[in-house]
Amino acid sequence: MLLNAETSLSFEEPLWREDRKGDIRFDCEDASCAIESDTSVFLQMMGKSGTTLDECRLMLGGADRHRWTLASVAAGTEICVKHPSGDIALLVVQTKSTALPELGFLSLDMTVWKNAA
């Protein structure tokens, strides 16, 4: 999925949206680029790849950040996301392009576990 200034991601079908009405949005308007949400919380996973639902669920227990800066994000980075509905998602970054913020984007995979929190 491609996330940029004109698209967004949702926890409902379709997961990828061609508008900014989804729950997860890409933002490069501030000093650094980030993913953000009005409702969901983010947490970047550290260490080995292959994060599981149980690991996301455990680590998201105390998460409270609705904006996650992309400064430390590289290809392969995994980010857990929890929606207030109880859905949990795992975002796996494939490509990050933020050198020119006006053209910035993320290419990523998204796995959603429904009612998993």
Number of C-alpha atoms within 10 A of each C-alpha: 16 18 23 23 19 15 19 24 24 17 22 12 8 10 16 18 19 15 13 17 13 19 18 28 22 26 23 20 11 8 8 13 21 19 19 20 20 12 13 23 22 25 21 19 17 10 8 9 11 12 17 11 18 11 12 23 19 12 15 19 10 10 15 12 14 17 20 20 16 19 11 8 16 14 13 17 19 26 20 26 24 27 22 11 13 14 18 24 23 25 20 22 19 16 16 18 15 17 11 9 17 12 11 17 23 22 16 19 14 17 14 19 14 14 11 16 18
